[in-house]
Amino acid sequence: MSEKRIRVGIIGVNTELGWAKRAHIPALRSLPDYEITAVGTSRIESARAAAAHFGVAHAFADARQLAEHPEVDLVAVTVKVPHHLELVQAALAAGKHVYCEWPLARTTEEAEALASAAEAAGVHHAIGLQTRYVPAVLRARELIEEGYLGELTSVTVYSGRAKGAGDRMPEWAVYTLDRTNGAGTLEVAGGHTLDAVQHLTGELARVQAELSVRRTSYLVGETSERVPVTSPDQVLLGGTLPGGAVVSAHIHDGKVAGAGTRVELAGTEGVLVLDSTGPAGPSGIQMGELRLLGSRTIGGELAELTLPTRLFAVGAAESGLEGFHVAQLYARLAADLRSGERTVPDFTDGLRLHRLLDAVRRSDATGQRQRL
């Protein structure tokens, strides 16, 4: 791709709420490589309103027309998970590069179809596993490769989100309570957290898990209708890495206070900790700020480690706090599009993560440890 700006069409833009407004648009606007040229929604009236609100040239209610427009190079799919299959397929059919939010699809079978279609299309495809490019994660990976930990012995993960702490759920989030939609605690918080862990440690070899639904219903915030919950809000798992190190994780929603994420990697020579802080921390590891702490002193205190400026594609002040992590991935994707390399997590990586979550579900259903 030439040095001209990469023109982006975003599907799923709302002027009031949504991940596109909160993260994708601020992230893209913070990066000189990109220009937002089109937005799409399910209704032309809302699409035109979003285009006017964000100062974008083109508005569409038809995803195929957006993808086929000559002023769109990259299609970003930021809608609810059940619609990913159809919308990503439309972008691939138009021969456009695609960035799809995680989860890639509702089911592993749908993810397989998209991964195969993306490879056949020969375009660049990225999945929104942006935590891999958070400066704290990048530095932790460097330190691990340099031997900071010695031999890895264990990984301990805790992630508690504030979502669902009350008795009401906003209408836009109700669909996440139905496990058939593939957008619950396991898929979103679990997927992002486990991907970040595996990015640092390598992929799990075995896993044993239990899933639980502790909040069985919610009132819809806008209507007071009571809706049932079938998607687990508690994820508990243990696993083993190929080298023998053990992994334990508790990931859950509904935490009334002290929400946040902590990933501790312990080795024979040191300890590293990733810890979420700041106002977006309670939303999970994929949002907000992460700090890195470490120690190589026996019995010593953890100290916050410096993050070199070279690890920052852009700062939170430019991209916004929620757009900060997303901007890091977009920056690497731009470099891939310029060079022809393929370094960012893609649909094949997303498919592998879907298969890991399938193993978690099988373990819960059978009570047996699963090999991966």
ABEGO torsion letter per residue (X at the ends): XBABBBBBBBBGBBAABEAAAAAAAAAAAABAABBBABBBBABAAAAAAAAAAAGBABBBABAAAAAABAABABBBBABBAAAAAAAAAAAAAAGBBBBBBOBABABAAAAAAAAAAAAAAGBBBBBBBAAAABAAAAAAAAAAAAGAAEBBABBBBBBBBABGABABBBAAAAAAABAAAGABAAAAAAAAAAAAAAAAAEBBABBBBBBBBABABBBBAAAGBBBBBABBABBBBBBBBAAGBBBBBBBBBGBABGBEBBBBBBBAABBBBBBBBEAAAAAEAABEBBBBBBBABBGBBBBBBBBBAAABABBAAAAEAAAAAAAAAAAAAAAAAAAGBBABBBAAAAAAAAAAAAAAAAAAAAGBBBBX
